[in-house]
Amino acid sequence: MAELPSLHRYDLFTAVVVVAIVAFAYLVYPTHLMLVSAWLTAITISLCWLGFFVYRLAYGDVEF
């Protein structure tokens, strides 16, 4: 059974960026277009992160 990969600074950066984008959309500029755009961007970033996480899970940790 594969071990879960350790968290990297990229994981923290991804979480902070997604929360910041959604917070900006709700608190600073709450128009319908901005909310939809923020959620679409957050989902896209999260899916890219998930792909990277699954890659690390399958092939081990990656050094940059």
N, C-alpha and C positions, 0 to 999 in steps of 0.2 A: 504494500500500500504506500502510495506517495505521501510525503510530508507536505504540509502547507508551506509555501515559501515565506521567508521572513519579510517583514515590511521594509520598504525602501523609502527614501525621501520622495520618490516619485509618487508613491501611494498617498503620502500626506499632502503633497502639492496638488494632486488631483482632487482630493476631498476639499481642500481649502478653496480651490478655484471654482468648483461646482457650487459650493455653498455661497461664495461671494457673488457669483453670477445670478443665482436665484434671489439672494438677499437684495442685490442692486435692483433687480426687476420689481420686487415687491415694495421696497422701501424708498428708492430714489426716483424711479421713473415708472410708475405703475399703470402703463397703458396696455391694452389688450395685445397689441403687436409685440411689445417688449416682453410681456409675460410668455407668450407663445414662443418667441425667439429664444428666450432664456431657457425655457424647459427643453426645447429642441437641442440647444447647444449642450445643456447639462446631460441629456440622455446620450448624445453623441460622444461626449467626453467619457462618460461612464462606460459605454460599450467598448470604446477603444481601450480603456483601462482594464476592463474585464478580459478582453482578448490578450492583452499583455500578461495579465495574471495567470490565465490558463496556459499561456506559453511557458511562463516560469514554472508553473506546476508540472507541466509535462517534461520540460527539458532541464530543469534546475535553475538556480539563480543565474542571472546574467550580470556580468560586470561591464560597466561603461567607462 
